[in-house]
Amino acid sequence: MQKLTPSQRSIKTKPSPIRGLVNLANAQKKKGVKINHFNIGQPDLPTHDDFYKAVKDFKEKNVAYAPTQGRMEAQLGWQKYFKSIGINYKVEEMIVTSGGVEALFLAHAALLDPGEELLVFEPFYPYYANQADILNTKIVPISLSIKNGFHLPPVSEMQKKVTKRTKAILFCNPSNPTGVVFTPQEVKAVAQFAKKNKLWVIADEVYREYAFSRPALSMAKIPAIKNQVILCDTASKRFNLCGARVGVLACHNKEFYKNVFKLAMARESVATIEQIAVAALLNNAKKYYGPSIKIYAKRRDAVYAGLKKIPGAVVHKPEGAFYIIIGLPITNSQHFAEWLLTDFRQNNTTICVSPAAGFYQTKGRGHDEIRLSYVVDIKVINESMDLLKKALEVYKKKFPKFCK
Ligand SMILES: Cc1ncc(COP(=O)(O)O)c(C=O)c1O
């Protein structure tokens, strides 16, 4: 008789490295310890009143299903926002999704069959790998290195990873988890590589505006690959709206759209009221995201200044998003992150960081790196960078076998 077991797929899936330490952190909080969170990419800035006003103004007598492709208000909102940054999509080229992850999942599912390969630069946002596990596709990592600040390797290195099964390349710019904003030359090189190898491009551009050193060139602005780009976006980060769960998938390719639409039908649609309320912000997007850019840029400077004072740390100035991966003179960042939570205190405070190994697919990588997400105010950043410096001094004495 068949056993009552969950699927191998679910058993094989790794828990998120981002949330992995949360239980440990919560246990310490219950004991009264103050934890400064640098592990989760949840903006701390307030959601604008205009969003809540739009929710209150919803007066339809029934909260009906939205159409598969989204409420017209939200589609038009996305169209207007894209137009304001020089990207043109027709309404019938967009599907409103449940956040950026659903856009990514739908793109992945509509492009790759089981066993087919998706190229991704590592370190990467871990849910790409979870989606591959669910879909039985294969992520083929192209490794980036902290030595050159996680910028791209020569195209010849990328070419080595292409096989008969390679179907697409996923490109996240600005990058979570590294904070890199790829140069226009790098973006164009990836586009050319995709064109030459006939690969789809899944463009994850959810941090588009958070680009401090240079603008992030969108894949959607490269005419040569117009018909093979699937743009994935979300209101989450730009409008401090992670819980609204409103994103978008956009593409010019009619055949792809026709087929992804059928997959989207199987999940009905996105929440009606949230879509309408997000549309209110999309219609005047810059008003809402403009102030946040300045705030994150200042925080970036504070994080960088603090990290530069840590002996042995490998730090490149983050260029965008609100993340940074740093190298530390340690060999087991999981152990270090746990120890910070369970043992280290400064004024009854500690910090929660993400060990970086969870952002790599290649075994053995990331154990001497951590990712920090700077969605806390400057005072907390300054306190925490100082705390991290002191913590490393203590850790080195206590655990020389885990130090370089
Ligand atoms: C690179 C990247 N892509 C996509 C997403 C998902 O966005 P959402 O929360 O809107 O699903 C995130 C969220 O952290 C992200 O960092």
PDBQT file of the ligand as one rigid body, heavy atoms in Angstrom, charges set to zero:
ROOT
HETATM    1  C1  LIG A 501      15.244  39.690  -6.443  1.00  0.00    +0.000 C 
HETATM    2  C2  LIG A 501      13.836  39.547  -6.010  1.00  0.00    +0.000 A 
HETATM    3  N1  LIG A 501      12.923  39.166  -6.897  1.00  0.00    +0.000 NA
HETATM    4  C3  LIG A 501      11.636  39.013  -6.563  1.00  0.00    +0.000 A 
HETATM    5  C4  LIG A 501      11.206  39.233  -5.271  1.00  0.00    +0.000 A 
HETATM    6  C5  LIG A 501       9.782  38.976  -4.916  1.00  0.00    +0.000 C 
HETATM    7  O1  LIG A 501       8.992  40.082  -4.845  1.00  0.00    +0.000 OA
HETATM    8  P1  LIG A 501       7.570  39.978  -4.122  1.00  0.00    +0.000 P 
HETATM    9  O2  LIG A 501       7.815  40.075  -2.672  1.00  0.00    +0.000 OA
HETATM   10  O3  LIG A 501       6.792  41.083  -4.668  1.00  0.00    +0.000 OA
HETATM   11  O4  LIG A 501       6.976  38.655  -4.496  1.00  0.00    +0.000 OA
HETATM   12  C6  LIG A 501      12.122  39.620  -4.306  1.00  0.00    +0.000 A 
HETATM   13  C7  LIG A 501      11.707  39.825  -2.909  1.00  0.00    +0.000 C 
HETATM   14  O5  LIG A 501      12.477  39.952  -2.001  1.00  0.00    +0.000 OA
HETATM   15  C8  LIG A 501      13.467  39.784  -4.677  1.00  0.00    +0.000 A 
HETATM   16  O6  LIG A 501      14.409  40.161  -3.794  1.00  0.00    +0.000 OA
ENDROOT
TORSDOF 0
